[in-house]
Amino acid sequence: MKAIILNEKFQLEDGITDQPKPKNNEVLIQIKASGFNPIDYQMLENELERRLIKSPILGRELSGVIIEKGANVTQFNIGDEVFCGSGSMGSNGTYAEYISVPKAIVSLKPKNISFEQAAAIPSAGLTSLQIFKRLQLQSEQTILVTGAAGGVGSFLIKILLAHSIQNFIVTVGSEENRQMLLNLGVKDNQIINYKQENLAENILKANNDLPFDIGIDLVGNYMAEITAEVLKINGTYVDVTALVTKDAHEMLFNKGCLIMNISNYSYSMIKKYEYYQNSLIEIKNMIESGTILPPQHKVIGNLSLKTVLQAHSILKNNQAQGHKLIMKHPSTHE
C-alpha cells in the first residue's frame, strides 16, 4: 500500500509498504480521509511526543470503509462506513491507504456528513467531550476558555451551548476567529482578543471583575500564567496541552487550585478501548440529531508527501484559521 513513511533520518518520504492484516479483534479500514493534528509535526521535533511513535507511518484519526474483519468481530460488517481516533493503537498511522485497528475504538460514522467531515472529528471531539464530562459543569460556574477558535475549543463551545452552558469567556487572536465564534452563537461581550494589552484585566472585566471558577487552557505557556492569574482560590485549571510554565504551576499551587489533566492517550495505556467507541457514538448521535454541527474543515490535498508537509507547515505556523486540516485518500480506481 501507498504510505508516507518516516525514514531513519527522521524525515518523511513517499513509500510503499505491506497492507496490514486484521487480528481477531480488529477491522481493516480502507481510509477515505484523515485529519492532521499538531502532535503530528511535534513528533518530529519534540522528544516527549517522539516517545509516542509506534509506527514509521504517522497520523492519528480517520474515516473510511471496513474491507476486512477479524474472526471475533460481529459488531461491524464489510462495507460499513466508520470513523475513529486511531492514536497509536492501529497497525500503523493514517498517512496510508489502509489501517487495521481494534474494533472497540471504532464507530459508524454519522450518516449525514461526508468522510472528510467525519475525519475532522475524532481528536477534537474526544478531547472536548472528556473535558465536558469530567468537569460536570453547573450553569452558574464561570469558565474561561483560552484558544477557543482551535479544533478542541470550537468543538467544546458547541457542546457547552448545546447543553445551555453559557457562562463563559473565550480568548481569540484574530477578527476571523472572533467572527467564527460569533457564528457559533458566542456573544460579542464573551470574546476577548488575547493580543490586547492588560489581558488579565480585560478577561476579569468581562467576568464582572470576578475570578473564574474554571480555566480551560487550550494554549499553555504564557496563557497558562494568565489563566492561573484569573482563577479563584480553589478553582480548577484544566490542562489540555502539558505546557504549564513553572510560574503558572507555582501560582496554581499557591491558590490551592485543582489541576485536571486531559489525556485521550491514557485510556489506550490501560487498553480501555470502549472509552473511544462510546465517546464517538455519543458525538455521532449529537451530529445526526443536529444538536451540534461537525467542525469546519479544509481539504489540503490527496494522500502524498506534499500534502503532509503542507499541512504540517500550516499547523506549525498557526495558519489553520479555525479549520481542521484534512487529507483525502482516493482509491486507486477513483
Secondary structure, DSSP 8 states (H G I E B T S, - for coil): -EEEEE-TTS-EEEEE-------TTEEEEEEEEEE--HHHHHHHH-HHHHTT--SSS---EEEEEEEEE-TT--S--TT-EEEEE-TT-SSS-SSBSEEEEEGGG-EE--TTS-HHHHHTSHHHHHHHHHHHHHHT--TT--EEEETTTSHHHHHHHHHHHHTT---EEEEESSHHHHHHHHHHT--GGGEEETTSSSHHHHHHHHTTT--EEEEEESS-THHHHHHHHHEEEEEEEEESSS---HHHHHHHHHTT-EEEE--SHHHHHTT-THHHHHHHHHHHHHHHTTSS----EEEEEESSHHHHHHHHHHHHTT--TT-EEEEE---TT-
